[in-house]
Amino acid sequence: MRVFVTGASGWVGSVVTQELLRHGHEVMGLARSDEAAARVAAMGADALHGDVQDTDSLIAGAEVCDGVIHTAFIHDFTKFAENCEIDRRAVTAMAGVLADTNKPFVVTSGTGVVASADKTTEDVRVADVRNPFPRIASEQAAEAAAARGVNVSVVRLSPSVHGAGDHGFVPILIQMAREKGKAAYVGSGDNVWPGVHRLDAARLYRLALERNAKDARYHAAENRGTRFRDIAETIGRKLGVPAVSLAPDEAHEHFGWFAHFAQMNNPTSSDWTRETLGWTPAQPDLLTDMDAAYFD
Protein backbone atom coordinates (compact mmCIF):
# COMPACT_ATOMS: atom_id res chain seq x y z
CA MET A 1 0.00 0.00 0.00
CA ARG A 2 1.20 3.51 -0.80
CA VAL A 3 0.46 5.65 2.24
CA PHE A 4 0.32 9.43 2.54
CA VAL A 5 1.70 10.43 5.95
CA THR A 6 1.30 14.00 7.14
CA GLY A 7 3.89 15.11 9.69
CA ALA A 8 6.22 12.45 8.28
CA SER A 9 9.36 14.11 9.64
CA GLY A 10 7.88 14.79 13.09
CA TRP A 11 8.10 13.07 16.46
CA VAL A 12 5.30 10.60 15.79
CA GLY A 13 5.09 10.74 12.00
CA SER A 14 8.74 9.81 11.49
CA VAL A 15 8.43 6.54 13.39
CA VAL A 16 5.10 5.83 11.69
CA THR A 17 6.88 6.27 8.35
CA GLN A 18 9.66 3.91 9.38
CA GLU A 19 7.17 1.36 10.70
CA LEU A 20 5.27 1.37 7.41
CA LEU A 21 8.41 1.02 5.32
CA ARG A 22 9.64 -1.89 7.44
CA HIS A 23 6.38 -3.72 6.76
CA GLY A 24 6.48 -3.38 2.99
CA HIS A 25 4.40 -0.25 2.46
CA GLU A 26 5.48 2.74 0.39
CA VAL A 27 5.23 6.21 1.90
CA MET A 28 4.70 9.70 0.56
CA GLY A 29 5.45 12.10 3.40
CA LEU A 30 4.20 15.67 3.68
CA ALA A 31 7.14 18.03 4.27
CA ARG A 32 6.83 21.73 5.03
CA SER A 33 10.48 22.63 4.33
CA ASP A 34 13.49 21.46 2.34
CA GLU A 35 15.04 20.20 5.57
CA ALA A 36 11.94 18.15 6.40
CA ALA A 37 11.85 16.80 2.84
CA ALA A 38 15.46 15.67 3.19
CA ARG A 39 14.62 13.82 6.43
CA VAL A 40 11.68 12.12 4.73
CA ALA A 41 13.85 11.08 1.77
CA ALA A 42 16.58 9.78 4.09
CA MET A 43 14.06 7.35 5.56
CA GLY A 44 13.34 5.96 2.10
CA ALA A 45 10.04 7.76 1.49
CA ASP A 46 8.95 10.25 -1.18
CA ALA A 47 8.43 13.83 -0.05
CA LEU A 48 5.51 16.06 -0.98
CA HIS A 49 6.03 19.72 -0.15
CA GLY A 50 3.18 21.30 1.78
CA ASP A 51 1.72 21.72 5.26
CA VAL A 52 -1.54 21.36 7.18
CA GLN A 53 -2.67 24.85 6.18
CA ASP A 54 -2.08 24.11 2.49
CA THR A 55 -5.19 22.07 1.72
CA ASP A 56 -4.19 21.71 -1.94
CA SER A 57 -1.14 19.69 -0.91
CA LEU A 58 -3.22 17.57 1.47
CA ILE A 59 -5.75 16.81 -1.24
CA ALA A 60 -3.00 15.99 -3.75
CA GLY A 61 -1.37 13.49 -1.39
CA ALA A 62 -4.65 11.83 -0.47
CA GLU A 63 -5.69 11.51 -4.11
CA VAL A 64 -2.58 9.67 -5.34
CA CYS A 65 -2.10 7.30 -2.38
CA ASP A 66 -3.94 4.18 -1.23
CA GLY A 67 -4.39 5.37 2.36
CA VAL A 68 -3.69 8.31 4.67
CA ILE A 69 -2.27 8.62 8.18
CA HIS A 70 -2.62 12.15 9.54
CA THR A 71 -0.13 12.89 12.33
CA ALA A 72 0.71 16.52 11.57
CA PHE A 73 -0.35 19.20 14.05
CA ILE A 74 0.87 22.73 14.79
CA HIS A 75 2.24 22.54 18.34
CA ASP A 76 2.03 26.22 19.23
CA PHE A 77 0.02 26.17 22.44
CA THR A 78 -0.30 29.96 22.52
CA LYS A 79 -2.70 29.46 19.58
CA PHE A 80 -4.04 26.06 20.56
CA ALA A 81 -7.71 26.61 19.71
CA GLU A 82 -6.80 28.17 16.36
CA ASN A 83 -4.51 25.26 15.51
CA CYS A 84 -7.22 22.76 16.39
CA GLU A 85 -9.52 24.46 13.90
CA ILE A 86 -6.75 24.29 11.30
CA ASP A 87 -6.61 20.57 11.94
CA ARG A 88 -10.38 20.29 11.51
CA ARG A 89 -10.06 21.90 8.07
CA ALA A 90 -7.15 19.59 7.17
CA VAL A 91 -9.12 16.45 8.08
CA THR A 92 -12.18 17.75 6.21
CA ALA A 93 -10.14 18.54 3.08
CA MET A 94 -8.61 15.06 2.88
CA ALA A 95 -11.93 13.41 3.67
CA GLY A 96 -13.43 15.17 0.66
CA VAL A 97 -11.37 13.07 -1.76
CA LEU A 98 -11.52 9.83 0.25
CA ALA A 99 -15.30 9.39 0.43
CA ASP A 100 -16.52 6.18 -1.24
CA THR A 101 -12.99 5.10 -2.19
CA ASN A 102 -12.51 2.42 0.51
CA LYS A 103 -9.12 4.01 1.26
CA PRO A 104 -8.21 3.91 4.98
CA PHE A 105 -7.88 7.28 6.69
CA VAL A 106 -6.31 7.35 10.17
CA VAL A 107 -6.74 10.61 12.08
CA THR A 108 -4.91 11.63 15.24
CA SER A 109 -6.72 12.76 18.38
CA GLY A 110 -5.90 12.54 22.08
CA THR A 111 -7.21 10.56 25.04
CA GLY A 112 -7.62 13.91 26.79
CA VAL A 113 -10.59 14.85 24.60
CA VAL A 114 -12.67 12.26 26.47
CA ALA A 115 -10.98 12.62 29.86
CA SER A 116 -13.16 11.84 32.86
CA ALA A 117 -12.89 10.52 36.39
CA ASP A 118 -13.86 7.08 35.08
CA LYS A 119 -11.58 4.89 33.01
CA THR A 120 -12.39 6.00 29.47
CA THR A 121 -12.94 3.32 26.88
CA GLU A 122 -12.74 3.46 23.10
CA ASP A 123 -16.51 3.46 22.60
CA VAL A 124 -16.84 6.88 24.25
CA ARG A 125 -17.40 9.55 21.61
CA VAL A 126 -16.58 13.23 21.88
CA ALA A 127 -20.31 13.93 21.74
CA ASP A 128 -20.76 11.81 24.89
CA VAL A 129 -18.74 14.09 27.16
CA ARG A 130 -19.00 17.72 28.16
CA ASN A 131 -15.55 18.91 27.22
CA PRO A 132 -14.52 22.37 26.07
CA PHE A 133 -11.07 20.99 25.07
CA PRO A 134 -10.45 22.42 21.56
CA ARG A 135 -8.72 19.23 20.36
CA ILE A 136 -12.15 17.65 19.89
CA ALA A 137 -12.18 19.41 16.50
CA SER A 138 -10.14 16.65 14.84
CA GLU A 139 -12.46 13.91 16.08
CA GLN A 140 -15.56 15.88 15.16
CA ALA A 141 -14.18 16.18 11.63
CA ALA A 142 -13.44 12.44 11.60
CA GLU A 143 -17.00 11.60 12.65
CA ALA A 144 -18.35 13.88 9.93
CA ALA A 145 -16.08 12.11 7.44
CA ALA A 146 -17.41 8.71 8.50
CA ALA A 147 -20.93 9.97 7.89
CA ARG A 148 -19.84 10.86 4.34
CA GLY A 149 -18.67 7.31 3.68
CA VAL A 150 -14.98 7.62 4.52
CA ASN A 151 -13.24 4.60 6.09
CA VAL A 152 -11.90 6.80 8.86
CA SER A 153 -10.53 5.66 12.21
CA VAL A 154 -9.05 7.67 15.05
CA VAL A 155 -5.92 7.02 17.09
CA ARG A 156 -6.15 8.79 20.43
CA LEU A 157 -2.63 9.44 21.65
CA SER A 158 -1.78 9.63 25.34
CA PRO A 159 -0.73 13.02 26.77
CA SER A 160 2.82 11.68 26.91
CA VAL A 161 4.15 10.05 23.76
CA HIS A 162 7.55 9.34 25.19
CA GLY A 163 10.97 8.08 24.17
CA ALA A 164 14.56 9.27 23.77
CA GLY A 165 14.54 12.71 22.13
CA ASP A 166 11.06 13.62 23.41
CA HIS A 167 10.32 17.35 23.22
CA GLY A 168 6.73 17.19 24.44
CA PHE A 169 4.99 17.56 27.78
CA VAL A 170 7.45 15.75 30.06
CA PRO A 171 10.46 17.81 28.89
CA ILE A 172 8.35 20.94 29.44
CA LEU A 173 7.76 19.84 33.04
CA ILE A 174 11.45 19.10 33.50
CA GLN A 175 12.41 22.54 32.22
CA MET A 176 9.85 24.19 34.53
CA ALA A 177 11.31 22.31 37.49
CA ARG A 178 14.82 23.43 36.57
CA GLU A 179 13.76 27.05 36.25
CA LYS A 180 11.57 27.18 39.36
CA GLY A 181 13.62 24.91 41.62
CA LYS A 182 10.74 22.58 42.34
CA ALA A 183 8.71 19.86 40.64
CA ALA A 184 5.06 20.61 41.24
CA TYR A 185 1.76 18.77 41.20
CA VAL A 186 -1.71 20.03 42.12
CA GLY A 187 -3.45 18.89 45.29
CA SER A 188 -2.77 15.23 46.02
CA GLY A 189 -1.40 14.69 42.52
CA ASP A 190 -3.56 11.60 42.14
CA ASN A 191 -4.79 12.68 38.70
CA VAL A 192 -3.42 10.27 36.12
CA TRP A 193 -1.88 10.59 32.69
CA PRO A 194 -1.71 7.65 30.31
CA GLY A 195 1.50 7.31 28.33
CA VAL A 196 2.70 5.45 25.27
CA HIS A 197 6.16 4.95 23.82
CA ARG A 198 6.34 6.41 20.34
CA LEU A 199 7.50 3.12 18.81
CA ASP A 200 4.45 1.37 20.26
CA ALA A 201 2.26 4.19 18.95
CA ALA A 202 3.75 3.80 15.47
CA ARG A 203 2.86 0.13 15.42
CA LEU A 204 -0.71 0.95 16.45
CA TYR A 205 -1.08 3.41 13.55
CA ARG A 206 0.07 0.75 11.09
CA LEU A 207 -2.32 -1.84 12.49
CA ALA A 208 -5.21 0.63 12.38
CA LEU A 209 -4.42 1.46 8.75
CA GLU A 210 -4.23 -2.20 7.76
CA ARG A 211 -7.48 -3.07 9.53
CA ASN A 212 -9.24 -0.31 7.54
CA ALA A 213 -12.27 -0.07 9.81
CA LYS A 214 -14.85 2.67 9.51
CA ASP A 215 -15.59 4.91 12.50
CA ALA A 216 -13.28 3.08 14.94
CA ARG A 217 -11.40 4.67 17.82
CA TYR A 218 -8.16 3.25 19.23
CA HIS A 219 -6.32 4.19 22.42
CA ALA A 220 -2.55 4.44 22.27
CA ALA A 221 -2.10 3.92 26.02
CA GLU A 222 0.26 1.52 27.74
CA ASN A 223 -1.68 1.44 31.01
CA ARG A 224 -4.55 3.03 32.90
CA GLY A 225 -2.34 5.99 33.68
CA THR A 226 0.56 7.28 35.76
CA ARG A 227 -0.12 9.52 38.74
CA PHE A 228 0.99 13.08 38.04
CA ARG A 229 2.56 13.10 41.49
CA ASP A 230 4.77 10.14 40.49
CA ILE A 231 5.88 12.05 37.40
CA ALA A 232 6.72 15.11 39.50
CA GLU A 233 8.53 13.05 42.13
CA THR A 234 10.62 11.35 39.45
CA ILE A 235 11.58 14.76 38.05
CA GLY A 236 12.38 16.05 41.53
CA ARG A 237 14.53 13.04 42.38
CA LYS A 238 16.48 13.19 39.12
CA LEU A 239 17.04 16.96 39.34
CA GLY A 240 17.62 17.09 43.10
CA VAL A 241 14.76 19.53 43.70
CA PRO A 242 11.71 19.10 45.96
CA ALA A 243 8.43 17.75 44.64
CA VAL A 244 5.72 20.00 46.08
CA SER A 245 1.95 20.17 46.14
CA LEU A 246 0.22 23.32 44.92
CA ALA A 247 -3.27 24.49 45.76
CA PRO A 248 -5.52 24.66 42.68
CA ASP A 249 -5.47 28.46 42.74
CA GLU A 250 -1.66 28.37 42.56
CA ALA A 251 -1.55 26.13 39.49
CA HIS A 252 -1.74 28.83 36.84
CA GLU A 253 1.00 30.93 38.43
CA HIS A 254 3.37 27.96 38.39
CA PHE A 255 2.37 26.16 35.18
CA GLY A 256 1.00 28.99 33.04
CA TRP A 257 -0.75 27.64 29.90
CA PHE A 258 0.17 24.11 31.03
CA ALA A 259 -2.09 24.31 34.12
CA HIS A 260 -4.97 22.55 32.36
CA PHE A 261 -2.77 19.59 31.43
CA ALA A 262 -1.16 19.41 34.88
CA GLN A 263 -4.61 18.94 36.45
CA MET A 264 -6.10 16.68 33.80
CA ASN A 265 -7.34 13.35 35.10
CA ASN A 266 -7.34 10.91 32.20
CA PRO A 267 -7.59 7.25 33.30
CA THR A 268 -7.72 5.35 30.03
CA SER A 269 -8.37 1.79 28.92
CA SER A 270 -6.79 0.33 25.79
CA ASP A 271 -8.27 -3.15 26.30
CA TRP A 272 -10.46 -3.05 23.19
CA THR A 273 -7.58 -1.69 21.09
CA ARG A 274 -5.32 -4.51 22.24
CA GLU A 275 -7.91 -7.20 21.59
CA THR A 276 -9.02 -5.83 18.22
CA LEU A 277 -5.61 -5.03 16.72
CA GLY A 278 -3.49 -7.59 18.56
CA TRP A 279 -1.49 -4.66 19.88
CA THR A 280 0.58 -4.98 23.05
CA PRO A 281 3.02 -2.26 24.12
CA ALA A 282 6.55 -3.66 24.08
CA GLN A 283 8.62 -0.61 25.03
CA PRO A 284 9.40 0.81 28.51
CA ASP A 285 6.57 2.57 30.33
CA LEU A 286 6.65 6.31 31.05
CA LEU A 287 8.37 6.31 34.46
CA THR A 288 10.95 3.72 33.38
CA ASP A 289 11.67 5.72 30.25
CA MET A 290 11.97 8.97 32.20
CA ASP A 291 14.43 7.37 34.60
CA ALA A 292 16.61 6.08 31.77
CA ALA A 293 16.51 8.68 29.02
CA TYR A 294 15.28 12.12 30.09
CA PHE A 295 18.03 13.58 32.24
CA ASP A 296 21.29 12.99 30.32
C-alpha positions as CSV (number, residue, x, y, z in Angstrom):
1,M,0.0,0.0,0.0
2,R,1.2,3.5,-0.8
3,V,0.5,5.7,2.2
4,F,0.3,9.4,2.5
5,V,1.7,10.4,5.9
6,T,1.3,14.0,7.1
7,G,3.9,15.1,9.7
8,A,6.2,12.5,8.3
9,S,9.4,14.1,9.6
10,G,7.9,14.8,13.1
11,W,8.1,13.1,16.5
12,V,5.3,10.6,15.8
13,G,5.1,10.7,12.0
14,S,8.7,9.8,11.5
15,V,8.4,6.5,13.4
16,V,5.1,5.8,11.7
17,T,6.9,6.3,8.4
18,Q,9.7,3.9,9.4
19,E,7.2,1.4,10.7
20,L,5.3,1.4,7.4
21,L,8.4,1.0,5.3
22,R,9.6,-1.9,7.4
23,H,6.4,-3.7,6.8
24,G,6.5,-3.4,3.0
25,H,4.4,-0.3,2.5
26,E,5.5,2.7,0.4
27,V,5.2,6.2,1.9
28,M,4.7,9.7,0.6
29,G,5.4,12.1,3.4
30,L,4.2,15.7,3.7
31,A,7.1,18.0,4.3
32,R,6.8,21.7,5.0
33,S,10.5,22.6,4.3
34,D,13.5,21.5,2.3
35,E,15.0,20.2,5.6
36,A,11.9,18.2,6.4
37,A,11.8,16.8,2.8
38,A,15.5,15.7,3.2
39,R,14.6,13.8,6.4
40,V,11.7,12.1,4.7
41,A,13.8,11.1,1.8
42,A,16.6,9.8,4.1
43,M,14.1,7.3,5.6
44,G,13.3,6.0,2.1
45,A,10.0,7.8,1.5
46,D,9.0,10.3,-1.2
47,A,8.4,13.8,-0.1
48,L,5.5,16.1,-1.0
49,H,6.0,19.7,-0.1
50,G,3.2,21.3,1.8
51,D,1.7,21.7,5.3
52,V,-1.5,21.4,7.2
53,Q,-2.7,24.8,6.2
54,D,-2.1,24.1,2.5
55,T,-5.2,22.1,1.7
56,D,-4.2,21.7,-1.9
57,S,-1.1,19.7,-0.9
58,L,-3.2,17.6,1.5
59,I,-5.8,16.8,-1.2
60,A,-3.0,16.0,-3.8
61,G,-1.4,13.5,-1.4
62,A,-4.6,11.8,-0.5
63,E,-5.7,11.5,-4.1
64,V,-2.6,9.7,-5.3
65,C,-2.1,7.3,-2.4
66,D,-3.9,4.2,-1.2
67,G,-4.4,5.4,2.4
68,V,-3.7,8.3,4.7
69,I,-2.3,8.6,8.2
70,H,-2.6,12.1,9.5
71,T,-0.1,12.9,12.3
72,A,0.7,16.5,11.6
73,F,-0.3,19.2,14.0
74,I,0.9,22.7,14.8
75,H,2.2,22.5,18.3
76,D,2.0,26.2,19.2
77,F,0.0,26.2,22.4
78,T,-0.3,30.0,22.5
79,K,-2.7,29.5,19.6
80,F,-4.0,26.1,20.6
81,A,-7.7,26.6,19.7
82,E,-6.8,28.2,16.4
83,N,-4.5,25.3,15.5
84,C,-7.2,22.8,16.4
85,E,-9.5,24.5,13.9
86,I,-6.8,24.3,11.3
87,D,-6.6,20.6,11.9
88,R,-10.4,20.3,11.5
89,R,-10.1,21.9,8.1
90,A,-7.2,19.6,7.2
91,V,-9.1,16.5,8.1
92,T,-12.2,17.8,6.2
93,A,-10.1,18.5,3.1
94,M,-8.6,15.1,2.9
95,A,-11.9,13.4,3.7
96,G,-13.4,15.2,0.7
97,V,-11.4,13.1,-1.8
98,L,-11.5,9.8,0.2
99,A,-15.3,9.4,0.4
100,D,-16.5,6.2,-1.2
101,T,-13.0,5.1,-2.2
102,N,-12.5,2.4,0.5
103,K,-9.1,4.0,1.3
104,P,-8.2,3.9,5.0
105,F,-7.9,7.3,6.7
106,V,-6.3,7.3,10.2
107,V,-6.7,10.6,12.1
108,T,-4.9,11.6,15.2
109,S,-6.7,12.8,18.4
110,G,-5.9,12.5,22.1
111,T,-7.2,10.6,25.0
112,G,-7.6,13.9,26.8
113,V,-10.6,14.8,24.6
114,V,-12.7,12.3,26.5
115,A,-11.0,12.6,29.9
116,S,-13.2,11.8,32.9
117,A,-12.9,10.5,36.4
118,D,-13.9,7.1,35.1
119,K,-11.6,4.9,33.0
120,T,-12.4,6.0,29.5
121,T,-12.9,3.3,26.9
122,E,-12.7,3.5,23.1
123,D,-16.5,3.5,22.6
124,V,-16.8,6.9,24.2
125,R,-17.4,9.5,21.6
126,V,-16.6,13.2,21.9
127,A,-20.3,13.9,21.7
128,D,-20.8,11.8,24.9
129,V,-18.7,14.1,27.2
130,R,-19.0,17.7,28.2
131,N,-15.5,18.9,27.2
132,P,-14.5,22.4,26.1
133,F,-11.1,21.0,25.1
134,P,-10.4,22.4,21.6
135,R,-8.7,19.2,20.4
136,I,-12.1,17.7,19.9
137,A,-12.2,19.4,16.5
138,S,-10.1,16.6,14.8
139,E,-12.5,13.9,16.1
140,Q,-15.6,15.9,15.2
141,A,-14.2,16.2,11.6
142,A,-13.4,12.4,11.6
143,E,-17.0,11.6,12.6
144,A,-18.3,13.9,9.9
145,A,-16.1,12.1,7.4
146,A,-17.4,8.7,8.5
147,A,-20.9,10.0,7.9
148,R,-19.8,10.9,4.3
149,G,-18.7,7.3,3.7
150,V,-15.0,7.6,4.5
151,N,-13.2,4.6,6.1
152,V,-11.9,6.8,8.9
153,S,-10.5,5.7,12.2
154,V,-9.1,7.7,15.1
155,V,-5.9,7.0,17.1
156,R,-6.2,8.8,20.4
157,L,-2.6,9.4,21.6
158,S,-1.8,9.6,25.3
159,P,-0.7,13.0,26.8
160,S,2.8,11.7,26.9
161,V,4.2,10.0,23.8
162,H,7.6,9.3,25.2
163,G,11.0,8.1,24.2
164,A,14.6,9.3,23.8
165,G,14.5,12.7,22.1
166,D,11.1,13.6,23.4
167,H,10.3,17.3,23.2
168,G,6.7,17.2,24.4
169,F,5.0,17.6,27.8
170,V,7.4,15.8,30.1
171,P,10.5,17.8,28.9
172,I,8.4,20.9,29.4
173,L,7.8,19.8,33.0
174,I,11.5,19.1,33.5
175,Q,12.4,22.5,32.2
176,M,9.9,24.2,34.5
177,A,11.3,22.3,37.5
178,R,14.8,23.4,36.6
179,E,13.8,27.1,36.2
180,K,11.6,27.2,39.4
181,G,13.6,24.9,41.6
182,K,10.7,22.6,42.3
183,A,8.7,19.9,40.6
184,A,5.1,20.6,41.2
185,Y,1.8,18.8,41.2
186,V,-1.7,20.0,42.1
187,G,-3.4,18.9,45.3
188,S,-2.8,15.2,46.0
189,G,-1.4,14.7,42.5
190,D,-3.6,11.6,42.1
191,N,-4.8,12.7,38.7
192,V,-3.4,10.3,36.1
193,W,-1.9,10.6,32.7
194,P,-1.7,7.6,30.3
195,G,1.5,7.3,28.3
196,V,2.7,5.5,25.3
197,H,6.2,4.9,23.8
198,R,6.3,6.4,20.3
199,L,7.5,3.1,18.8
200,D,4.4,1.4,20.3
201,A,2.3,4.2,18.9
202,A,3.8,3.8,15.5
203,R,2.9,0.1,15.4
204,L,-0.7,1.0,16.5
205,Y,-1.1,3.4,13.6
206,R,0.1,0.8,11.1
207,L,-2.3,-1.8,12.5
208,A,-5.2,0.6,12.4
209,L,-4.4,1.5,8.8
210,E,-4.2,-2.2,7.8
211,R,-7.5,-3.1,9.5
212,N,-9.2,-0.3,7.5
213,A,-12.3,-0.1,9.8
214,K,-14.8,2.7,9.5
215,D,-15.6,4.9,12.5
216,A,-13.3,3.1,14.9
217,R,-11.4,4.7,17.8
218,Y,-8.2,3.3,19.2
219,H,-6.3,4.2,22.4
220,A,-2.5,4.4,22.3
221,A,-2.1,3.9,26.0
222,E,0.3,1.5,27.7
223,N,-1.7,1.4,31.0
224,R,-4.6,3.0,32.9
225,G,-2.3,6.0,33.7
226,T,0.6,7.3,35.8
227,R,-0.1,9.5,38.7
228,F,1.0,13.1,38.0
229,R,2.6,13.1,41.5
230,D,4.8,10.1,40.5
231,I,5.9,12.0,37.4
232,A,6.7,15.1,39.5
233,E,8.5,13.0,42.1
234,T,10.6,11.3,39.5
235,I,11.6,14.8,38.0
236,G,12.4,16.1,41.5
237,R,14.5,13.0,42.4
238,K,16.5,13.2,39.1
239,L,17.0,17.0,39.3
240,G,17.6,17.1,43.1
241,V,14.8,19.5,43.7
242,P,11.7,19.1,46.0
243,A,8.4,17.8,44.6
244,V,5.7,20.0,46.1
245,S,1.9,20.2,46.1
246,L,0.2,23.3,44.9
247,A,-3.3,24.5,45.8
248,P,-5.5,24.7,42.7
249,D,-5.5,28.5,42.7
250,E,-1.7,28.4,42.6
251,A,-1.5,26.1,39.5
252,H,-1.7,28.8,36.8
253,E,1.0,30.9,38.4
254,H,3.4,28.0,38.4
255,F,2.4,26.2,35.2
256,G,1.0,29.0,33.0
257,W,-0.7,27.6,29.9
258,F,0.2,24.1,31.0
259,A,-2.1,24.3,34.1
260,H,-5.0,22.5,32.4
261,F,-2.8,19.6,31.4
262,A,-1.2,19.4,34.9
263,Q,-4.6,18.9,36.4
264,M,-6.1,16.7,33.8
265,N,-7.3,13.3,35.1
266,N,-7.3,10.9,32.2
267,P,-7.6,7.3,33.3
268,T,-7.7,5.3,30.0
269,S,-8.4,1.8,28.9
270,S,-6.8,0.3,25.8
271,D,-8.3,-3.1,26.3
272,W,-10.5,-3.0,23.2
273,T,-7.6,-1.7,21.1
274,R,-5.3,-4.5,22.2
275,E,-7.9,-7.2,21.6
276,T,-9.0,-5.8,18.2
277,L,-5.6,-5.0,16.7
278,G,-3.5,-7.6,18.6
279,W,-1.5,-4.7,19.9
280,T,0.6,-5.0,23.0
281,P,3.0,-2.3,24.1
282,A,6.6,-3.7,24.1
283,Q,8.6,-0.6,25.0
284,P,9.4,0.8,28.5
285,D,6.6,2.6,30.3
286,L,6.6,6.3,31.0
287,L,8.4,6.3,34.5
288,T,11.0,3.7,33.4
289,D,11.7,5.7,30.2
290,M,12.0,9.0,32.2
291,D,14.4,7.4,34.6
292,A,16.6,6.1,31.8
293,A,16.5,8.7,29.0
294,Y,15.3,12.1,30.1
295,F,18.0,13.6,32.2
296,D,21.3,13.0,30.3
